[in-house]
Amino acid sequence: MPDSMLKAQIESASAYERLFVPALFGQWAPRVANAAGIAAGDRVLDVACGTGVLAREAAQRAGPHGKVTGVDPAAGMLAVAARLAPSIEWREGAAEALPFPDEAFDVVVSQFGLMLFADRGLAVREMQRVLAPGGRLAVAVWNEIGSNPAYKDEAALLEEIAGRRAADAIRSPFSLGDRDRLAALFVAAGMTKVTVDTLEGKARFPDIRTMVEADLRGWLPVTGVVLAEDEIAEVLVGAEQALASYRAPDGTVAFAVSAHLLTGRKSHDTESATAA
């Protein structure tokens, strides 16, 4: 990768860590770690680790006798993750082809990545493969967009100004809101004791412009949607009215978010579980 491209990725990842982790993602890391039952001495894999907020939480719980590894396809994300937690092992790789041997981990966790994987079924089978028999898994995904109304309103504004493709980029992280469909992915991979709980959280941004511009300049280009500057300016102006109900008196933005947290285990009898 050219140095200029890596530098741009690192800058984007640094912005992600600075803004999105405290505003949106950080609150879920303890909840996912609790659901996975991460304990001292565990070998833990964080799939689609990003800048490592969940891996860092796991490392605190696994302690000095455990081992935590984060894997992500984005070199920039991993560079920031390594800077923040150099004691954790960071590996570049795709969820659909995890670069680890069979049964290498006691726990596999992932938060807010599964919805975006190119082949979700293959990714789940890979998570199952690298788990030791009896191993534990916990995965968080966003609920449907109707249960996350701030993003539903943002998508509607984008569709009006920038078109369907831009709006669908905002909607895409909410594509696994169907609990039965989510559970079926893991059951099909041979996981047992699969449960799905729906949890509520709170997003907090400094202001409406920061929230929306981060999506327009950060998230949309990742999906291949690059808006012209005049479109961005129009969306930002429109957002002040469209999202006004989420603005607090001090100008900050706070709104409820909803996610599913799936847990499961790998059977001790892996052949039987797969056959079933």
PAGU-824475 format. One line per 3 residues: number of its first residue (from 1); their letters; for each residue y, z, x of N, C-alpha, C, O, CB. Coordinates in steps of 0.1 Angstrom, whole numbers, plus 5000, padded with zeros to 4 digits. Glycine has a CB too. Layout:
NUM	A	Y/Z/X/Y/Z/X/Y/Z/X/Y/Z/X/Y/Z/X; ...
***
This chain:
1	MPD	4988/5000/5008/5000/5000/5000/5012/5000/5009/5013/5008/5018/5000/5012/4990; 5022/4991/5006/5034/4991/5014/5042/5004/5013/5041/5011/5003/5044/4979/5009; 5048/5008/5024/5055/5021/5024/5066/5022/5013/5067/5033/5007/5062/5022/5038
4	SML	5073/5011/5010/5083/5011/5000/5077/5014/4986/5083/5021/4978/5090/4998/4999; 5065/5009/4984/5058/5011/4971/5054/5026/4970/5055/5032/4959/5046/5002/4969; 5048/5031/4981/5044/5045/4981/5056/5054/4979/5055/5064/4972/5036/5048/4994
7	KAQ	5067/5051/4986/5079/5059/4985/5083/5060/4970/5087/5070/4965/5090/5054/4994; 5083/5048/4963/5087/5048/4949/5078/5056/4941/5082/5063/4932/5088/5033/4944; 5065/5056/4944/5055/5064/4936/5057/5079/4938/5056/5086/4929/5041/5060/4940
10	IES	5060/5082/4951/5063/5096/4954/5075/5101/4946/5075/5113/4941/5064/5099/4969; 5085/5093/4946/5098/5097/4939/5095/5099/4924/5100/5108/4918/5109/5087/4941; 5087/5090/4919/5084/5091/4904/5075/5103/4902/5077/5110/4892/5076/5078/4900
13	ASA	5066/5106/4911/5057/5118/4909/5065/5131/4911/5062/5140/4904/5046/5117/4919; 5075/5131/4920/5083/5142/4922/5091/5145/4909/5093/5157/4905/5092/5141/4934; 5096/5135/4903/5104/5136/4890/5094/5141/4879/5098/5150/4871/5110/5123/4886
16	YER	5082/5136/4879/5072/5141/4869/5070/5156/4871/5070/5163/4861/5059/5133/4871; 5068/5160/4883/5065/5175/4886/5078/5183/4882/5076/5194/4877/5062/5177/4900; 5089/5178/4885/5102/5186/4883/5105/5187/4868/5110/5197/4863/5113/5179/4890
19	LFV	5102/5176/4860/5106/5176/4846/5095/5178/4837/5095/5188/4829/5113/5163/4843; 5085/5170/4837/5074/5170/4827/5065/5182/4828/5060/5187/4818/5066/5158/4828; 5062/5187/4840/5053/5198/4842/5059/5211/4835/5052/5217/4827/5050/5201/4857
22	PAL	5071/5215/4838/5076/5227/4831/5080/5224/4817/5078/5233/4808/5089/5232/4838; 5083/5212/4813/5088/5209/4799/5076/5208/4790/5077/5211/4778/5096/5197/4799; 5064/5203/4795/5054/5198/4786/5040/5202/4791/5032/5208/4783/5054/5184/4784
25	FGQ	5036/5200/4803/5022/5201/4807/5018/5215/4813/5007/5219/4812/5020/5191/4817; 5028/5222/4819/5024/5234/4826/5017/5245/4817/5008/5252/4821/5036/5240/4832; 5022/5246/4805/5017/5256/4795/5002/5254/4792/4996/5264/4788/5025/5255/4782
28	WAP	4997/5242/4794/4983/5240/4790/4973/5243/4801/4961/5245/4798/4981/5225/4786; 4977/5244/4813/4968/5246/4824/4960/5259/4823/4948/5259/4824/4976/5246/4837; 4967/5271/4820/4959/5283/4817/4950/5282/4806/4939/5288/4806/4969/5295/4815
31	RVA	4954/5275/4795/4945/5274/4784/4932/5266/4787/4922/5269/4782/4953/5267/4772; 4934/5255/4794/4922/5247/4798/4913/5255/4807/4901/5255/4806/4927/5234/4805; 4920/5262/4817/4912/5270/4826/4904/5281/4819/4893/5284/4822/4921/5276/4837
34	NAA	4911/5287/4809/4904/5297/4802/4892/5292/4794/4881/5297/4794/4913/5304/4792; 4894/5280/4788/4883/5274/4780/4871/5270/4789/4860/5270/4784/4889/5261/4773; 4874/5266/4801/4864/5262/4810/4857/5274/4816/4846/5273/4822/4869/5253/4821
37	GIA	4863/5286/4815/4857/5298/4821/4856/5298/4836/4847/5303/4842/4843/5300/4816; 4867/5293/4842/4867/5292/4857/4867/5306/4863/4875/5314/4859/4879/5284/4862; 4858/5308/4872/4856/5321/4878/4855/5321/4893/4854/5310/4899/4843/5328/4872
40	AGD	4856/5332/4899/4856/5333/4914/4843/5326/4919/4832/5328/4914/4856/5347/4919; 4845/5317/4929/4834/5311/4936/4830/5297/4930/4821/5290/4935/4822/5319/4935; 4836/5293/4918/4833/5281/4912/4837/5269/4920/4848/5269/4927/4839/5280/4898
43	RVL	4829/5258/4919/4833/5245/4924/4839/5237/4913/4832/5235/4903/4821/5237/4931; 4852/5234/4914/4859/5228/4902/4865/5214/4906/4870/5212/4916/4870/5238/4898; 4863/5205/4896/4869/5192/4897/4879/5190/4886/4876/5192/4875/4858/5181/4897
46	DVA	4892/5186/4890/4902/5182/4881/4904/5167/4881/4908/5161/4891/4916/5189/4884; 4900/5161/4869/4900/5146/4868/4913/5142/4863/4919/5147/4853/4888/5141/4859; 4919/5131/4869/4933/5127/4866/4942/5138/4868/4950/5142/4859/4933/5121/4851
49	CGT	4942/5144/4880/4949/5156/4883/4964/5155/4884/4971/5165/4883/4944/5162/4896; 4970/5143/4885/4984/5141/4886/4989/5149/4898/4984/5148/4909/4991/5146/4873; 5000/5157/4896/5006/5164/4907/4999/5178/4909/5003/5186/4917/5021/5166/4905
52	GVL	4989/5181/4901/4980/5192/4904/4982/5205/4897/4978/5215/4901/4980/5194/4917; 4990/5205/4885/4993/5218/4879/4980/5225/4874/4979/5237/4875/5002/5215/4867; 4970/5217/4869/4958/5224/4865/4949/5228/4877/4943/5238/4877/4950/5214/4855
55	ARE	4949/5219/4887/4941/5222/4899/4946/5235/4905/4938/5243/4910/4941/5211/4909; 4959/5237/4906/4965/5249/4912/4961/5261/4904/4958/5272/4909/4980/5248/4912; 4961/5260/4890/4956/5271/4882/4942/5274/4885/4938/5286/4886/4958/5268/4867
58	AAQ	4934/5264/4886/4919/5266/4889/4917/5272/4902/4908/5281/4904/4912/5252/4888; 4925/5269/4912/4923/5274/4926/4926/5289/4926/4920/5297/4933/4933/5267/4936; 4936/5294/4918/4939/5308/4917/4927/5316/4912/4924/5327/4916/4951/5311/4908
61	RAG	4920/5309/4902/4908/5316/4896/4895/5315/4904/4887/5324/4905/4906/5310/4882; 4894/5304/4911/4881/5302/4919/4882/5310/4932/4871/5314/4937/4879/5287/4922; 4894/5313/4936/4895/5322/4948/4891/5316/4961/4887/5304/4962/4888/5334/4946
64	PHG	4891/5324/4972/4888/5318/4985/4873/5314/4987/4870/5306/4996/4891/5329/4995; 4865/5319/4978/4850/5315/4979/4847/5303/4970/4835/5299/4971/4841/5327/4976; 4856/5299/4962/4854/5287/4954/4860/5275/4961/4865/5275/4972/4861/5289/4940
67	KVT	4859/5263/4954/4864/5251/4960/4870/5242/4948/4862/5240/4939/4853/5243/4968; 4882/5238/4949/4888/5230/4939/4892/5216/4945/4898/5216/4956/4901/5237/4933; 4889/5206/4937/4892/5192/4941/4899/5185/4930/4895/5187/4918/4879/5184/4945
70	GVD	4910/5178/4933/4917/5170/4924/4915/5155/4927/4916/5151/4938/4932/5174/4923; 4913/5147/4917/4911/5133/4919/4920/5126/4909/4922/5129/4897/4896/5128/4916; 4927/5115/4914/4936/5107/4907/4937/5093/4913/4936/5092/4925/4950/5114/4906
73	PAA	4940/5083/4905/4942/5070/4911/4955/5067/4917/4957/5057/4924/4939/5059/4901; 4965/5076/4915/4979/5073/4920/4981/5081/4933/4981/5093/4933/4989/5078/4909; 4984/5073/4943/4986/5079/4956/4999/5087/4956/4999/5098/4963/4988/5068/4967
76	GML	5009/5083/4949/5021/5091/4948/5019/5105/4942/5024/5115/4948/5032/5084/4941; 5012/5105/4932/5008/5118/4925/5001/5127/4935/5004/5139/4936/5000/5116/4913; 4992/5122/4943/4984/5129/4952/4992/5134/4964/4990/5145/4969/4972/5121/4957
79	AVA	5002/5126/4968/5011/5130/4979/5019/5143/4975/5020/5152/4983/5020/5119/4983; 5024/5143/4963/5031/5154/4958/5022/5166/4956/5026/5178/4960/5039/5151/4945; 5010/5164/4951/5000/5175/4949/4997/5181/4962/4996/5193/4963/4988/5169/4942
82	ARL	4995/5173/4972/4991/5178/4985/5003/5186/4992/5000/5196/4999/4987/5167/4995; 5015/5182/4989/5026/5190/4994/5027/5203/4988/5031/5213/4994/5039/5182/4992; 5024/5204/4975/5025/5217/4967/5014/5226/4970/5015/5238/4969/5026/5214/4952
85	APS	5002/5220/4972/4990/5229/4974/4981/5223/4985/4971/5216/4981/4982/5231/4961; 4984/5224/4998/4976/5217/5008/4962/5223/5010/4954/5216/5016/4984/5219/5021; 4959/5235/5004/4946/5240/5006/4936/5234/4996/4924/5236/4998/4946/5255/5004
88	IEW	4940/5227/4986/4932/5220/4977/4928/5206/4982/4936/5200/4988/4938/5219/4962; 4916/5202/4980/4912/5189/4984/4917/5178/4973/4914/5180/4962/4896/5188/4985; 4924/5168/4978/4929/5158/4969/4923/5145/4973/4923/5141/4984/4945/5157/4970
91	REG	4917/5138/4963/4910/5125/4965/4915/5114/4956/4918/5117/4944/4895/5127/4963; 4917/5103/4962/4921/5091/4954/4909/5085/4947/4899/5082/4954/4929/5081/4962; 4909/5082/4934/4898/5076/4928/4900/5075/4913/4908/5082/4907/4885/5084/4931
94	AAE	4892/5067/4906/4893/5065/4892/4883/5074/4885/4872/5077/4890/4890/5050/4889; 4886/5078/4873/4877/5086/4865/4864/5079/4861/4854/5085/4859/4884/5090/4852; 4865/5065/4861/4853/5058/4857/4843/5056/4869/4832/5051/4867/4857/5044/4852
97	ALP	4848/5060/4881/4839/5059/4893/4843/5070/4902/4848/5068/4913/4841/5045/4900; 4839/5082/4898/4843/5094/4906/4836/5094/4920/4824/5092/4920/4839/5107/4898; 4844/5096/4930/4838/5095/4944/4831/5107/4949/4834/5113/4959/4849/5091/4954
100	FPD	4821/5112/4941/4814/5124/4944/4800/5123/4940/4796/5115/4931/4820/5136/4936; 4791/5130/4947/4776/5129/4944/4773/5136/4931/4781/5143/4925/4768/5135/4955; 4761/5133/4926/4756/5140/4914/4756/5155/4915/4754/5160/4926/4742/5135/4910
103	EAF	4759/5162/4904/4758/5177/4903/4766/5184/4914/4761/5194/4919/4743/5180/4904; 4778/5179/4917/4786/5185/4928/4795/5196/4924/4800/5203/4932/4794/5174/4935; 4796/5198/4911/4806/5208/4906/4800/5217/4895/4792/5213/4887/4819/5201/4901
106	DVV	4805/5229/4895/4802/5239/4884/4810/5237/4872/4806/5239/4861/4803/5253/4889; 4823/5232/4874/4832/5230/4863/4840/5217/4865/4843/5213/4876/4842/5242/4862; 4841/5209/4854/4850/5198/4854/4861/5200/4843/4858/5203/4832/4842/5184/4851
109	VSQ	4873/5198/4847/4884/5199/4838/4893/5187/4838/4893/5179/4848/4893/5212/4841; 4901/5184/4828/4910/5173/4827/4920/5176/4816/4916/5179/4805/4903/5159/4826; 4933/5173/4819/4942/5175/4808/4951/5163/4807/4958/5159/4816/4951/5188/4810
112	FGL	4951/5157/4795/4960/5146/4791/4959/5134/4799/4969/5127/4803/4974/5151/4791; 4946/5131/4803/4943/5118/4810/4933/5109/4802/4934/5097/4803/4938/5121/4823; 4924/5115/4795/4913/5108/4789/4918/5097/4780/4912/5086/4779/4904/5117/4781
115	MLF	4929/5100/4772/4934/5090/4763/4938/5077/4769/4938/5066/4763/4946/5096/4755; 4941/5077/4782/4946/5066/4789/4936/5059/4798/4940/5049/4805/4958/5070/4797; 4924/5064/4799/4914/5058/4808/4910/5044/4803/4909/5042/4790/4902/5067/4809
118	ADR	4907/5035/4812/4903/5021/4808/4890/5021/4800/4888/5013/4791/4902/5012/4820; 4881/5029/4804/4868/5030/4798/4864/5045/4796/4859/5052/4805/4856/5023/4806; 4868/5050/4784/4866/5065/4782/4852/5069/4782/4849/5079/4788/4872/5068/4768
121	GLA	4843/5061/4776/4829/5065/4776/4823/5066/4790/4816/5075/4793/4821/5055/4768; 4826/5056/4799/4822/5057/4813/4828/5068/4820/4821/5075/4828/4825/5044/4820; 4840/5071/4818/4847/5083/4824/4840/5096/4820/4837/5104/4829/4861/5084/4821
124	VRE	4836/5097/4807/4829/5110/4803/4816/5110/4809/4811/5121/4813/4829/5110/4788; 4809/5099/4810/4795/5099/4817/4796/5103/4831/4788/5110/4837/4789/5085/4815; 4807/5099/4838/4809/5103/4852/4812/5118/4853/4807/5124/4862/4821/5095/4858
127	MQR	4820/5123/4844/4822/5138/4844/4809/5145/4842/4806/5155/4849/4832/5142/4832; 4800/5140/4833/4787/5146/4831/4779/5145/4843/4772/5155/4847/4780/5140/4819; 4779/5134/4850/4771/5131/4862/4774/5141/4873/4765/5146/4879/4773/5117/4867
130	VLA	4787/5144/4875/4790/5152/4887/4789/5167/4884/4790/5175/4893/4804/5149/4892; 4786/5171/4871/4784/5185/4868/4770/5189/4871/4760/5182/4869/4787/5187/4853; 4769/5201/4877/4756/5207/4879/4750/5211/4866/4757/5213/4856/4757/5220/4888
133	PGG	4736/5212/4865/4730/5216/4852/4735/5230/4848/4736/5239/4856/4715/5217/4854; 4739/5231/4835/4745/5243/4830/4760/5243/4833/4767/5253/4829/4739/5255/4836; 4766/5233/4839/4780/5233/4842/4789/5232/4830/4784/5227/4819/4783/5221/4851
136	RLA	4801/5236/4832/4811/5237/4820/4822/5226/4822/4826/5222/4833/4817/5251/4820; 4826/5222/4810/4837/5212/4810/4847/5215/4799/4844/5221/4789/4830/5198/4806; 4860/5212/4803/4871/5214/4793/4881/5203/4795/4885/5200/4806/4878/5228/4795
139	VAV	4884/5197/4784/4893/5185/4784/4903/5186/4773/4900/5189/4761/4885/5172/4783; 4916/5184/4777/4927/5185/4767/4932/5170/4764/4934/5163/4774/4939/5194/4771; 4934/5167/4752/4941/5154/4748/4951/5157/4737/4950/5168/4730/4930/5144/4743
142	WNE	4961/5149/4736/4970/5151/4725/4964/5148/4711/4956/5139/4710/4983/5142/4727; 4969/5155/4701/4965/5153/4688/4972/5140/4683/4980/5134/4691/4970/5165/4678; 4969/5135/4671/4975/5123/4666/4990/5124/4666/4996/5135/4666/4970/5119/4652
145	IGS	4997/5112/4667/5012/5112/4668/5018/5118/4655/5029/5124/4656/5017/5098/4670; 5012/5118/4644/5017/5124/4632/5018/5139/4633/5026/5145/4626/5009/5120/4620; 5010/5145/4642/5011/5159/4644/5020/5163/4656/5021/5174/4660/4997/5165/4647
148	NPA	5027/5153/4661/5036/5154/4672/5049/5147/4668/5052/5136/4674/5031/5149/4686; 5056/5152/4658/5067/5144/4651/5078/5140/4660/5084/5129/4657/5072/5152/4640; 5082/5147/4670/5093/5143/4679/5089/5130/4685/5098/5121/4687/5096/5153/4690
151	YKD	5077/5128/4690/5073/5115/4696/5071/5104/4685/5073/5092/4688/5060/5117/4704; 5067/5108/4673/5067/5098/4662/5081/5093/4660/5082/5081/4658/5061/5104/4650; 5091/5102/4659/5104/5097/4657/5110/5089/4669/5117/5079/4667/5113/5109/4655
154	EAA	5106/5093/4681/5110/5085/4692/5104/5071/4692/5111/5061/4695/5107/5092/4706; 5091/5070/4688/5085/5057/4688/5091/5048/4677/5093/5036/4679/5070/5059/4685; 5095/5054/4665/5101/5046/4655/5115/5041/4659/5118/5029/4656/5103/5055/4642
157	LLE	5122/5049/4667/5135/5044/4672/5133/5033/4682/5140/5023/4681/5142/5056/4679; 5123/5034/4691/5120/5023/4700/5116/5011/4693/5120/5000/4697/5109/5028/4710; 5108/5012/4683/5103/5000/4676/5115/4992/4670/5116/4980/4670/5093/5003/4665
160	EIA	5125/5000/4664/5136/4994/4658/5145/4987/4668/5151/4976/4665/5144/5005/4651; 5146/4992/4680/5156/4987/4690/5149/4978/4700/5154/4967/4703/5163/4998/4697; 5137/4982/4705/5131/4975/4716/5118/4967/4713/5113/4960/4721/5128/4984/4727
163	GRR	5113/4970/4700/5101/4962/4696/5088/4970/4696/5088/4982/4701/5100/4950/4705; 5078/4964/4691/5065/4971/4689/5059/4975/4702/5053/4986/4703/5056/4962/4681; 5059/4966/4712/5052/4969/4724/5058/4982/4731/5050/4990/4736/5053/4958/4734
166	AAD	5071/4984/4731/5077/4996/4736/5073/5008/4728/5070/5019/4734/5092/4994/4737; 5073/5007/4715/5069/5018/4707/5055/5022/4709/5051/5034/4709/5072/5015/4692; 5046/5012/4710/5032/5015/4712/5029/5022/4725/5019/5029/4727/5024/5002/4711
169	AIR	5038/5020/4735/5036/5027/4748/5039/5042/4746/5032/5050/4752/5046/5021/4758; 5048/5045/4737/5050/5059/4734/5038/5065/4726/5034/5076/4727/5063/5061/4726; 5033/5057/4717/5022/5061/4708/5008/5062/4716/5000/5070/4711/5020/5051/4697
172	SPF	5006/5055/4727/4993/5054/4733/4988/5068/4738/4975/5069/4737/4994/5045/4745; 4995/5077/4742/4989/5090/4746/4983/5098/4734/4976/5108/4736/4999/5099/4753; 4986/5094/4722/4982/5101/4710/4970/5094/4703/4967/5096/4692/4993/5103/4701
175	SLG	4963/5085/4711/4953/5077/4705/4939/5083/4703/4930/5077/4698/4951/5065/4714; 4938/5096/4708/4925/5103/4706/4926/5115/4697/4920/5125/4699/4919/5107/4719; 4935/5113/4687/4937/5125/4678/4926/5128/4668/4926/5138/4662/4949/5122/4670
178	DRD	4917/5118/4666/4905/5120/4657/4895/5130/4664/4889/5126/4674/4899/5107/4653; 4894/5142/4658/4885/5152/4665/4870/5147/4665/4864/5149/4675/4886/5165/4657; 4865/5141/4655/4851/5136/4655/4849/5125/4665/4839/5125/4672/4848/5131/4641
181	RLA	4859/5116/4666/4857/5105/4676/4858/5111/4690/4850/5107/4699/4869/5095/4674; 4866/5121/4692/4867/5127/4705/4854/5134/4709/4848/5132/4720/4878/5138/4706; 4848/5142/4700/4836/5149/4702/4824/5139/4705/4816/5142/4713/4832/5159/4691
184	ALF	4824/5128/4697/4813/5119/4698/4812/5113/4713/4801/5109/4717/4815/5107/4688; 4824/5111/4719/4823/5106/4733/4815/5115/4742/4807/5110/4751/4837/5105/4739; 4816/5128/4740/4809/5137/4749/4795/5139/4745/4786/5141/4754/4817/5151/4750
187	VAA	4792/5139/4732/4778/5140/4727/4771/5128/4732/4759/5130/4736/4778/5142/4712; 4777/5116/4731/4770/5104/4736/4766/5104/4751/4757/5098/4755/4778/5092/4733; 4774/5112/4758/4772/5113/4773/4761/5123/4776/4757/5125/4788/4785/5116/4780
190	GMT	4757/5131/4766/4746/5141/4769/4751/5155/4770/4743/5164/4773/4739/5137/4781; 4764/5157/4767/4769/5171/4768/4765/5179/4756/4763/5173/4745/4785/5171/4768; 4763/5192/4758/4758/5200/4747/4769/5211/4744/4778/5212/4751/4745/5207/4751
193	KVT	4767/5218/4733/4776/5228/4728/4791/5223/4728/4800/5230/4732/4775/5240/4738; 4792/5211/4723/4806/5205/4723/4813/5210/4711/4809/5210/4700/4804/5189/4721; 4825/5215/4714/4834/5220/4704/4848/5215/4706/4852/5212/4717/4834/5236/4703
196	VDT	4856/5213/4695/4870/5209/4696/4879/5218/4689/4877/5221/4677/4871/5194/4691; 4888/5224/4695/4898/5233/4689/4912/5226/4690/4915/5219/4700/4899/5247/4696; 4920/5228/4679/4933/5222/4679/4943/5234/4682/4943/5244/4675/4936/5215/4666
199	LEG	4952/5232/4692/4961/5242/4696/4975/5237/4695/4978/5225/4696/4958/5246/4710; 4985/5246/4694/4999/5243/4693/5006/5247/4706/5003/5258/4711/5005/5249/4680; 5016/5240/4710/5024/5243/4721/5039/5240/4718/5042/5237/4707/5019/5236/4734
202	KAR	5047/5242/4728/5061/5239/4726/5067/5231/4738/5065/5235/4750/5069/5253/4725; 5073/5220/4735/5080/5212/4746/5094/5216/4747/5101/5219/4736/5078/5197/4743; 5099/5217/4759/5113/5220/4761/5120/5211/4772/5114/5211/4783/5115/5236/4765
205	FPD	5130/5205/4768/5138/5196/4777/5152/5201/4778/5157/5207/4768/5137/5181/4773; 5159/5197/4789/5173/5202/4790/5182/5196/4779/5192/5202/4774/5179/5198/4803; 5179/5183/4775/5187/5177/4764/5179/5164/4760/5169/5161/4766/5201/5173/4770
208	IRT	5185/5158/4749/5178/5146/4743/5178/5135/4753/5167/5128/4755/5185/5142/4731; 5189/5132/4760/5189/5121/4770/5178/5123/4781/5172/5113/4784/5203/5120/4776; 5177/5135/4786/5167/5137/4796/5153/5134/4791/5145/5127/4798/5168/5151/4802
211	MVE	5150/5139/4779/5137/5136/4774/5134/5121/4772/5123/5116/4776/5136/5143/4760; 5143/5114/4766/5141/5100/4763/5142/5091/4775/5134/5082/4777/5151/5095/4752; 5151/5094/4783/5153/5085/4795/5141/5087/4805/5137/5077/4811/5166/5089/4803
214	ADL	5135/5098/4805/5123/5100/4813/5112/5091/4808/5104/5085/4816/5118/5115/4813; 5110/5090/4795/5100/5081/4789/5104/5066/4792/5095/5058/4796/5099/5083/4774; 5117/5063/4790/5121/5049/4792/5120/5044/4806/5116/5032/4809/5135/5047/4787
217	RGW	5123/5052/4816/5123/5048/4830/5111/5053/4837/5108/5047/4848/5136/5054/4837; 5104/5062/4832/5092/5067/4839/5079/5063/4832/5071/5056/4839/5092/5082/4839; 5077/5066/4819/5064/5063/4813/5063/5048/4809/5052/5042/4812/5063/5072/4801
220	LPV	5073/5042/4803/5071/5029/4798/5068/5019/4810/5059/5011/4808/5084/5024/4792; 5074/5020/4822/5071/5010/4832/5056/5012/4837/5050/5002/4841/5080/5012/4844; 5051/5024/4836/5037/5026/4839/5028/5018/4831/5017/5013/4835/5033/5041/4838
223	TGV	5032/5016/4818/5024/5009/4808/5027/4994/4809/5021/4986/4801/5026/5014/4794; 5036/4990/4818/5040/4976/4819/5051/4972/4810/5054/4960/4809/5028/4968/4815; 5058/4981/4804/5070/4978/4796/5083/4982/4803/5085/4994/4805/5069/4986/4782
226	VLA	5091/4972/4807/5103/4975/4814/5115/4970/4805/5116/4958/4803/5103/4968/4828; 5123/4979/4801/5134/4975/4792/5146/4971/4800/5149/4976/4811/5137/4987/4783; 5154/4963/4794/5167/4959/4800/5177/4971/4799/5175/4979/4790/5173/4946/4794
229	EDE	5186/4971/4808/5196/4982/4808/5203/4983/4795/5206/4995/4791/5205/4981/4820; 5207/4972/4789/5214/4973/4776/5205/4979/4765/5210/4986/4756/5219/4959/4772; 5192/4976/4765/5183/4982/4756/5181/4997/4758/5181/5005/4749/5169/4975/4757
232	IAE	5180/5001/4771/5180/5015/4774/5192/5022/4769/5191/5033/4763/5178/5017/4789; 5203/5017/4771/5216/5023/4767/5216/5024/4752/5221/5035/4747/5228/5015/4772; 5212/5014/4745/5212/5015/4730/5202/5025/4725/5205/5032/4715/5208/5001/4724
235	VLV	5190/5026/4731/5180/5036/4727/5186/5050/4729/5184/5059/4721/5167/5034/4735; 5192/5052/4741/5197/5066/4744/5208/5070/4734/5209/5082/4730/5203/5066/4758; 5217/5061/4730/5227/5064/4720/5220/5067/4707/5224/5077/4700/5237/5052/4719
238	GAE	5211/5059/4703/5204/5061/4690/5196/5074/4690/5195/5080/4679/5195/5050/4687; 5191/5078/4701/5183/5090/4702/5190/5102/4698/5185/5112/4693/5176/5091/4715; 5203/5102/4702/5211/5114/4699/5212/5118/4684/5212/5129/4680/5226/5112/4704
241	QAL	5211/5107/4676/5210/5110/4661/5196/5111/4656/5193/5120/4648/5217/5098/4654; 5187/5102/4661/5173/5102/4656/5166/5115/4659/5157/5119/4652/5166/5090/4662; 5169/5121/4670/5162/5133/4675/5171/5146/4673/5168/5156/4679/5157/5131/4689
244	ASY	5182/5145/4666/5191/5156/4665/5185/5168/4659/5189/5179/4663/5203/5151/4657; 5175/5167/4651/5169/5179/4645/5162/5188/4655/5158/5199/4652/5159/5175/4634; 5159/5182/4667/5152/5190/4677/5161/5196/4687/5157/5203/4696/5142/5181/4684
247	RAP	5174/5194/4685/5184/5200/4694/5188/5214/4690/5192/5216/4679/5196/5190/4695; 5188/5223/4700/5193/5237/4697/5208/5237/4699/5214/5228/4704/5186/5246/4707; 5214/5248/4694/5229/5249/4695/5234/5248/4709/5245/5243/4711/5233/5262/4690
250	DGT	5226/5251/4719/5231/5250/4733/5228/5236/4739/5231/5234/4751/5224/5261/4742; 5223/5227/4731/5221/5214/4736/5207/5211/4741/5203/5199/4743/5231/5210/4746; 5199/5221/4744/5186/5219/4748/5177/5214/4737/5181/5215/4725/5180/5232/4754
253	VAF	5165/5209/4740/5156/5203/4731/5143/5211/4731/5138/5213/4742/5154/5188/4734; 5139/5215/4719/5126/5222/4718/5119/5217/4705/5125/5216/4695/5128/5237/4718; 5106/5214/4707/5098/5210/4695/5083/5213/4697/5079/5215/4708/5100/5195/4693
256	AVS	5076/5214/4686/5062/5217/4686/5054/5205/4691/5058/5194/4688/5058/5222/4672; 5044/5208/4698/5034/5198/4702/5020/5203/4698/5017/5215/4698/5035/5194/4717; 5011/5193/4696/4998/5197/4691/4987/5189/4700/4989/5177/4702/4996/5193/4676
259	AHL	4977/5196/4704/4967/5190/4713/4953/5195/4709/4952/5206/4702/4970/5194/4727; 4943/5187/4712/4929/5191/4710/4924/5196/4724/4926/5190/4734/4920/5180/4705; 4916/5207/4724/4909/5212/4736/4894/5211/4733/4889/5219/4725/4914/5226/4739
262	LTG	4887/5203/4740/4873/5201/4739/4866/5208/4750/4870/5208/4762/4869/5186/4739; 4855/5215/4747/4847/5222/4756/4832/5217/4754/4828/5214/4743/4848/5237/4756; 4824/5218/4765/4810/5215/4764/4803/5219/4777/4809/5224/4786/4808/5200/4762
265	RKS	4790/5218/4776/4781/5221/4788/4772/5210/4791/4768/5202/4782/4774/5234/4785; 4768/5209/4803/4757/5200/4807/4744/5208/4806/4742/5219/4811/4759/5195/4822; 4735/5202/4799/4722/5208/4797/4715/5211/4810/4716/5203/4820/4713/5199/4788
268	HDT	4707/5222/4810/4699/5224/4822/4688/5214/4823/4683/5210/4834/4692/5238/4821; 4684/5209/4811/4674/5198/4810/4681/5185/4808/4682/5181/4797/4663/5201/4799; 4686/5179/4819/4695/5167/4817/4687/5155/4812/4693/5147/4804/4701/5164/4830
271	ESA	4675/5154/4815/4667/5142/4809/4666/5143/4794/4667/5133/4787/4654/5142/4816; 4663/5155/4789/4661/5157/4775/4674/5155/4768/4675/5149/4757/4656/5171/4772; 4685/5160/4774/4698/5159/4767/4702/5144/4766/4708/5140/4756/4709/5167/4775
274	TAA	4700/5136/4777/4703/5122/4777/4695/5115/4767/4700/5106/4760/4702/5116/4791; 4682/5118/4766/4673/5111/4757/4677/5114/4742/4676/5106/4734/4659/5115/4759; 4682/5127/4740/4685/5130/4726/4697/5123/4722/4702/5125/4710/4688/5145/4726
***
